């Protein structure tokens, strides 16, 4: 899938400027252009210290769902702060994707987040992190992803088809 990253503050200085300056109509043009250029999913991230993330996420998603040229693709709600994720999910229509959750802070928090995501009918990207840290070997990636799958499916009753694993291969590509 081609995931449009230009509605992600970390992926676009122009988008960040538009959100900081409260120019949401112009920010819609960024999303629309991504869909026109072939994005199958729009990644939305408004994490920044200068922005009220909950308010910005709500406003952006509320506007985006009313734009037929944008709303025809799923939204990937992306934030390191779960309250911002939930704010986005509240306004999504159709199947959203949450990017991302992990067991980094423990299994109980992971389960709570998964239950909320399930309640909103979204899919979830699961990062290969647990309480010991990022999976850094093939075996750890398998171990963490398998454990997360078992917790999600057996304990949360999360639909298996809504689980997307991210085994942290980006670090390999960058040499980290």
Secondary structure, DSSP 8 states (H G I E B T S, - for coil): --EEEEEETTT-HHHHHHHHTT-HHHHHHHHHHHHHTT-SEEEEE---TTS-HHHHHHHHHHHHTT-HHHHTSEEEEE-SSHHHHHHHHHH--S--EEEEE-STT-HHHHHHHHHHHHHTT-EEEEESEETTEE--SHHHHHHHHHHHHHIIIIIS---GGGEEEE---HHHHHT-
